[in-house]
Amino acid sequence: MKLDPSRQQALINLVRQAAESEIMPRFRHLSPESVRIKTRHDDLVTDADVASEAKISKGALEILPEALIIGEEAVAADPSILDKMSDADWAVIIDPVDGTWNFANGLTQFGVILAVTYKGETCFGLLYDPVMDDWIMASRGEGAWFCRPDGKPIRLETSAPKSYGELEGMLPLFIFPQNQRERLAAQMAAQFGRLDCLKCSCHEYRMLAQGRADFILSPKKNPWDHAAGVLITQEAGGDAVCLDGRPYKPTDHTGSFIVAHNKQSLEALRKELAWLDAE
């Protein structure tokens, strides 16, 4: 099942409106009281996250009245919402400000992520940059596209094939379990020349879809971080897999997984890193 183009455009417009009214006016204008700690000192939520999610959630229900709304902040308050995803026909998944730490610290690497699933399969994904007002989107089977309000959409492709040692990727070492970090850091540093972490899934997936990075490794599968980006990567020529070999599904929230620019690199990375889920 595909999301029809009129609803796709309505959701894009909604996200742009939320960024204009709720996110950008607060960027670099946050008071200390408008930034709060969630689970640890670097896991933050701001007034912009809350206001953006409220606006997008309300608007998404007007566009898709039958949908289950899964917002990051709503799930933080009520984790049982996530359990309903597998049984929902339609679901709209929202990360209202992805890269909140960056946003709260005045850095421009933040975005809004929105995905739509039908019966547990992602059918539409959006990675929106509020600072530049541009976005990358994909509808299943129709390719991945870079879009500006005043420009013609540009079709995207992941990076060309490379040797294993030439791969460049995203490694959010700080969210891996403490007992795995030293071994993982040593292994990855020995195998690859360049590893980055933007602290923002939105921009990491945008780089992957545009051929500017080759892989993303993550120990978490929060659907608001990954559902849209995985679909966009797949539509640009890449793929995703769990480290135990299972295909990535937005309804599966356990275990580590990897997303890469092509299947050959994906399988090579999976074999090298399978120990992460074997421990």
C-alpha positions as CSV (number, residue, x, y, z in Angstrom):
1,M,0.0,0.0,0.0
2,K,1.3,3.4,-0.9
3,L,0.5,6.8,0.5
4,D,-1.1,8.9,-2.2
5,P,0.8,12.0,-3.4
6,S,-1.7,14.5,-2.0
7,R,-1.2,13.1,1.5
8,Q,2.5,13.0,1.1
9,Q,2.5,16.7,0.2
10,A,0.2,17.5,3.0
11,L,2.6,15.9,5.5
12,I,5.5,17.7,4.0
13,N,3.7,21.0,4.3
14,L,2.7,20.2,7.9
15,V,6.4,19.5,8.9
16,R,7.5,22.7,7.2
17,Q,4.8,24.7,9.1
18,A,5.8,23.1,12.4
19,A,9.5,24.0,11.8
20,E,8.5,27.6,10.9
21,S,6.3,28.2,13.9
22,E,7.6,25.9,16.6
23,I,11.3,25.1,16.0
24,M,13.1,27.9,14.3
25,P,11.8,30.7,16.5
26,R,13.3,28.8,19.5
27,F,16.6,28.0,17.8
28,R,19.4,29.8,19.8
29,H,16.7,31.4,21.9
30,L,16.1,28.7,24.5
31,S,16.0,29.7,28.1
32,P,17.5,27.3,30.7
33,E,13.9,26.4,31.8
34,S,13.0,25.3,28.3
35,V,15.6,22.5,28.2
36,R,15.1,19.4,30.3
37,I,16.9,16.1,30.9
38,K,15.1,12.9,30.0
39,T,17.1,9.8,30.8
40,R,20.7,11.1,31.1
41,H,22.6,14.4,31.0
42,D,22.9,14.4,27.2
43,D,19.4,13.1,26.5
44,L,17.4,16.3,26.3
45,V,14.0,17.5,25.5
46,T,13.1,21.2,24.8
47,D,9.9,23.2,24.4
48,A,10.5,23.0,20.7
49,D,10.3,19.2,20.7
50,V,7.1,19.3,22.6
51,A,5.4,22.0,20.6
52,S,6.6,20.6,17.3
53,E,5.3,17.1,18.1
54,A,1.9,18.5,19.3
55,K,1.4,20.4,16.0
56,I,2.6,17.5,13.7
57,S,0.5,14.9,15.7
58,K,-2.6,17.0,15.4
59,G,-2.1,17.8,11.7
60,A,-1.2,14.2,10.9
61,L,-4.5,13.0,12.3
62,E,-6.4,15.4,10.1
63,I,-4.5,14.0,7.1
64,L,-4.7,10.4,8.1
65,P,-7.5,10.1,10.6
66,E,-7.2,6.3,10.8
67,A,-3.5,6.4,11.8
68,L,-1.8,5.6,15.0
69,I,0.4,8.5,16.0
70,I,3.8,7.5,17.4
71,G,5.7,10.6,18.6
72,E,9.1,10.3,20.3
73,E,8.0,12.4,23.3
74,A,4.6,10.7,23.6
75,V,6.4,7.3,23.8
76,A,8.8,8.7,26.4
77,A,5.7,9.5,28.5
78,D,3.8,6.3,27.6
79,P,6.0,3.4,26.2
80,S,2.9,1.3,25.6
81,I,2.2,3.3,22.5
82,L,5.1,1.6,20.7
83,D,3.5,-1.8,21.4
84,K,0.5,-0.9,19.3
85,M,2.5,-0.4,16.2
86,S,2.5,-4.0,15.0
87,D,-1.3,-4.1,15.0
88,A,-1.9,-0.8,13.4
89,D,-2.9,-0.5,9.7
90,W,-1.6,3.0,9.3
91,A,1.0,4.7,11.6
92,V,2.7,8.1,11.5
93,I,6.0,8.1,13.3
94,I,7.4,11.5,14.3
95,D,10.7,12.7,15.6
96,P,9.8,16.4,16.2
97,V,13.4,17.6,16.7
98,D,15.9,15.0,15.8
99,G,19.3,16.0,17.2
100,T,17.9,17.7,20.2
101,W,21.4,17.9,21.9
102,N,22.7,19.8,18.8
103,F,19.6,22.1,18.7
104,A,19.8,22.9,22.4
105,N,23.5,23.7,22.1
106,G,23.0,26.0,19.1
107,L,24.3,23.6,16.4
108,T,22.6,23.5,13.0
109,Q,22.7,19.7,12.7
110,F,19.1,18.9,13.6
111,G,16.0,18.0,11.7
112,V,12.5,16.6,11.7
113,I,11.9,13.0,10.7
114,L,8.5,11.6,9.7
115,A,7.6,8.1,8.5
116,V,4.4,6.5,7.5
117,T,3.9,2.7,7.9
118,Y,1.2,0.5,6.6
119,K,0.7,-2.9,8.3
120,G,4.2,-2.5,9.7
121,E,6.1,-1.6,6.5
122,T,7.4,1.9,5.9
123,C,5.7,3.3,2.8
124,F,6.8,7.0,3.1
125,G,9.8,8.7,4.7
126,L,10.8,12.3,5.2
127,L,14.1,13.8,6.4
128,Y,13.6,17.6,6.8
129,D,16.2,20.3,7.5
130,P,14.5,23.3,9.1
131,V,17.5,25.5,8.8
132,M,17.7,25.2,5.0
133,D,14.0,24.4,4.4
134,D,14.9,21.4,2.2
135,W,14.1,17.7,2.5
136,I,14.8,14.2,1.3
137,M,11.8,12.0,0.8
138,A,10.9,8.6,-0.5
139,S,7.8,6.6,-1.3
140,R,8.3,2.9,-1.6
141,G,9.1,1.9,-5.1
142,E,9.5,5.5,-6.4
143,G,13.1,6.4,-5.5
144,A,14.7,8.8,-3.1
145,W,14.6,12.5,-3.9
146,F,16.2,15.7,-2.7
147,C,13.7,18.6,-2.7
148,R,13.7,22.4,-2.3
149,P,10.6,24.6,-2.3
150,D,11.7,26.4,-5.5
151,G,13.6,23.7,-7.3
152,K,13.1,20.5,-9.3
153,P,13.5,17.3,-7.3
154,I,16.9,15.6,-7.7
155,R,17.0,11.8,-7.7
156,L,19.5,10.4,-5.2
157,E,21.8,7.4,-5.3
158,T,24.0,6.0,-2.6
159,S,27.8,6.0,-3.0
160,A,29.6,3.9,-5.6
161,P,31.1,0.5,-4.6
162,K,34.3,0.7,-2.6
163,S,36.8,-1.7,-1.0
164,Y,36.1,-2.5,2.6
165,G,38.9,-0.4,4.0
166,E,37.7,2.7,2.0
167,L,34.3,2.8,3.6
168,E,33.4,5.8,5.6
169,G,30.6,5.6,8.2
170,M,28.6,6.9,11.2
171,L,29.4,5.3,14.5
172,P,27.5,6.7,17.6
173,L,29.9,5.1,20.0
174,F,28.4,6.9,23.0
175,I,25.1,4.9,22.8
176,F,26.6,1.5,22.7
177,P,26.8,-0.5,26.0
178,Q,29.9,0.5,28.0
179,N,31.3,-3.0,27.9
180,Q,31.4,-3.0,24.1
181,R,32.8,0.4,23.4
182,E,36.6,-0.2,23.8
183,R,36.6,-3.3,21.5
184,L,34.3,-1.7,19.0
185,A,36.3,1.6,18.9
186,A,39.6,-0.3,18.4
187,Q,38.1,-2.6,15.7
188,M,36.5,0.3,13.7
189,A,39.5,2.6,14.0
190,A,41.8,-0.2,12.7
191,Q,39.5,-1.0,9.7
192,F,38.3,2.4,8.5
193,G,40.0,5.7,7.9
194,R,37.0,8.0,8.7
195,L,34.3,7.6,11.2
196,D,31.8,10.3,12.2
197,C,28.9,10.9,14.6
198,L,26.6,13.9,13.9
199,K,24.3,13.2,16.9
200,C,21.5,13.5,14.4
201,S,20.0,10.5,12.6
202,C,18.3,12.9,10.1
203,H,21.5,14.3,8.8
204,E,23.4,11.0,9.0
205,Y,20.7,9.4,6.7
206,R,20.7,12.4,4.4
207,M,24.5,12.0,4.0
208,L,24.1,8.2,3.3
209,A,21.3,8.8,0.7
210,Q,23.4,11.4,-1.0
211,G,26.5,9.2,-1.3
212,R,28.5,11.2,1.3
213,A,28.7,8.3,3.8
214,D,28.7,4.6,3.3
215,F,27.1,3.1,6.4
216,I,25.4,3.7,9.7
217,L,25.8,1.4,12.7
218,S,23.3,1.6,15.6
219,P,22.6,-0.4,18.7
220,K,19.1,1.0,18.9
221,K,16.1,0.7,16.5
222,N,13.9,3.6,17.7
223,P,11.5,3.9,14.7
224,W,11.4,7.7,14.9
225,D,15.2,7.7,14.3
226,H,15.4,5.0,11.6
227,A,12.1,4.1,9.8
228,A,12.2,7.0,7.3
229,G,16.0,6.8,6.8
230,V,16.1,3.1,6.1
231,L,13.4,3.4,3.4
232,I,15.1,6.4,1.9
233,T,18.4,4.5,1.8
234,Q,16.8,1.5,0.2
235,E,15.2,3.7,-2.4
236,A,18.6,5.2,-3.1
237,G,20.2,1.8,-3.7
238,G,21.3,0.7,-0.2
239,D,19.8,-1.6,2.4
240,A,19.6,-2.5,6.1
241,V,20.0,-5.7,8.1
242,C,20.1,-6.7,11.8
243,L,23.4,-8.0,12.9
244,D,21.9,-11.5,13.4
245,G,20.9,-11.5,9.8
246,R,17.2,-10.6,10.1
247,P,15.9,-8.0,7.8
248,Y,15.3,-4.6,9.3
249,K,11.6,-3.9,10.2
250,P,10.3,-0.7,11.8
251,T,8.2,-2.9,14.2
252,D,11.3,-4.7,15.5
253,H,12.9,-2.7,18.3
254,T,15.5,-5.1,19.7
255,G,19.2,-5.6,18.7
256,S,21.7,-3.7,16.7
257,F,21.6,-3.2,13.0
258,I,23.5,-1.7,10.1
259,V,22.5,0.4,7.1
260,A,24.8,0.6,4.1
261,H,25.2,1.9,0.6
262,N,25.0,-1.5,-1.1
263,K,24.4,-5.2,-0.2
264,Q,28.0,-6.2,-0.6
265,S,29.3,-3.8,2.0
266,L,26.3,-4.5,4.2
267,E,27.0,-8.2,4.4
268,A,30.7,-7.6,5.0
269,L,30.0,-5.2,7.8
270,R,27.4,-7.5,9.3
271,K,29.8,-10.4,9.5
272,E,32.6,-8.3,11.1
273,L,30.2,-6.8,13.7
274,A,27.9,-9.8,14.5
275,W,29.7,-10.2,17.9
276,L,27.9,-7.1,19.1
277,D,24.6,-9.0,19.4
278,A,26.2,-12.3,20.3
279,E,27.5,-11.1,23.6
